[in-house]
Structures are given as C-alpha cells and as structure tokens.
C-alpha cells in the first residue's frame, strides 16, 4: 500500500506543469501596482500636458477656453 501511495504522489508531481491561478494572480497584482505607481508619479505631468495641448488647440481655433468637465 505504501508503494502505491508513493507512486501516486510521484505521478502527481510529474504532472504539475505550468503556472497556477495563484501565480497568475500575483503577476497581475504586481503589474497593477506598477501601473498605479506610474500613474501616481506621472499623473500631474500628463494632466498638465493635456491642458497645454487643449490651450494650444483652443488658441488656434479662436475659442476662449477649453471644455472643462471637472
């Protein structure tokens, strides 16, 4: 009986291939943390760049101000 259990355990270990759902969840969590950090660091800079682009487009079109939705 002990030999059978050892063979079943060896067979189960040999079939353990690829990543599990937990490993995928950890990878997704890490990517989300990196993206969140980049947005936090660059968020105000990107907002400033969009505001500047809007001002330039508005000046070229003869409009007094950009459409602010905030």
C-alpha positions as CSV (number, residue, x, y, z in Angstrom):
1,X,0.0,0.0,0.0
2,X,2.8,2.4,0.8
3,X,4.4,1.8,-2.6
4,X,1.1,2.7,-4.3
5,X,0.9,6.0,-2.4
6,X,4.4,6.8,-3.3
7,X,3.8,6.1,-7.0
8,X,0.6,8.2,-6.9
9,X,2.5,11.1,-5.3
10,X,5.3,10.8,-7.8
11,X,2.8,10.8,-10.7
12,X,1.0,13.8,-9.3
13,X,4.3,15.8,-9.0
14,X,5.3,14.9,-12.6
15,X,2.0,16.3,-13.9
16,X,2.5,19.6,-12.1
17,X,3.4,21.8,-15.1
18,X,2.8,25.5,-15.8
19,X,1.6,28.3,-13.6
20,X,-1.3,28.1,-11.2
21,X,-4.0,30.6,-10.8
22,X,-2.3,31.9,-7.7
23,X,0.9,32.7,-9.6
24,X,-1.1,34.4,-12.3
25,X,-2.9,36.5,-9.7
26,X,0.4,37.5,-8.2
27,X,1.7,38.6,-11.6
28,X,-1.5,40.6,-12.3
29,X,-1.2,42.2,-8.8
30,X,2.4,43.2,-9.5
31,X,1.5,44.7,-12.9
32,X,-1.4,46.6,-11.3
33,X,0.9,48.0,-8.6
34,X,3.5,49.1,-11.2
35,X,0.8,50.8,-13.4
36,X,-0.7,52.5,-10.3
37,X,2.7,53.8,-9.3
38,X,3.5,55.2,-12.7
39,X,0.1,56.9,-12.9
40,X,0.7,58.4,-9.4
41,X,4.1,59.7,-10.4
42,X,3.3,60.9,-13.8
43,X,-0.4,61.9,-13.4
44,X,0.0,65.6,-12.8
45,X,2.6,65.9,-15.6
46,X,0.3,64.2,-18.1
47,X,-2.6,66.4,-16.9
48,X,-0.5,69.5,-17.5
49,X,0.4,68.3,-21.0
50,X,-3.2,67.7,-21.9
51,X,-4.2,71.2,-20.6
52,X,-1.4,72.7,-22.6
53,X,-2.5,70.9,-25.7
54,X,-6.0,72.0,-25.2
55,X,-4.9,75.6,-24.8
56,X,-2.9,75.4,-28.0
57,X,-5.8,73.9,-29.9
58,X,-8.3,76.5,-28.5
59,X,-6.0,79.4,-29.4
60,X,-5.7,78.1,-33.0
61,X,-9.5,77.7,-33.3
62,X,-10.3,81.1,-31.8
63,X,-12.1,79.6,-28.8
64,X,-11.7,81.4,-25.5
65,X,-11.4,78.3,-23.2
66,X,-11.3,74.5,-23.3
67,X,-14.3,72.4,-22.4
68,X,-13.7,71.6,-18.7
69,X,-15.7,68.7,-17.4
70,X,-14.3,68.7,-13.8
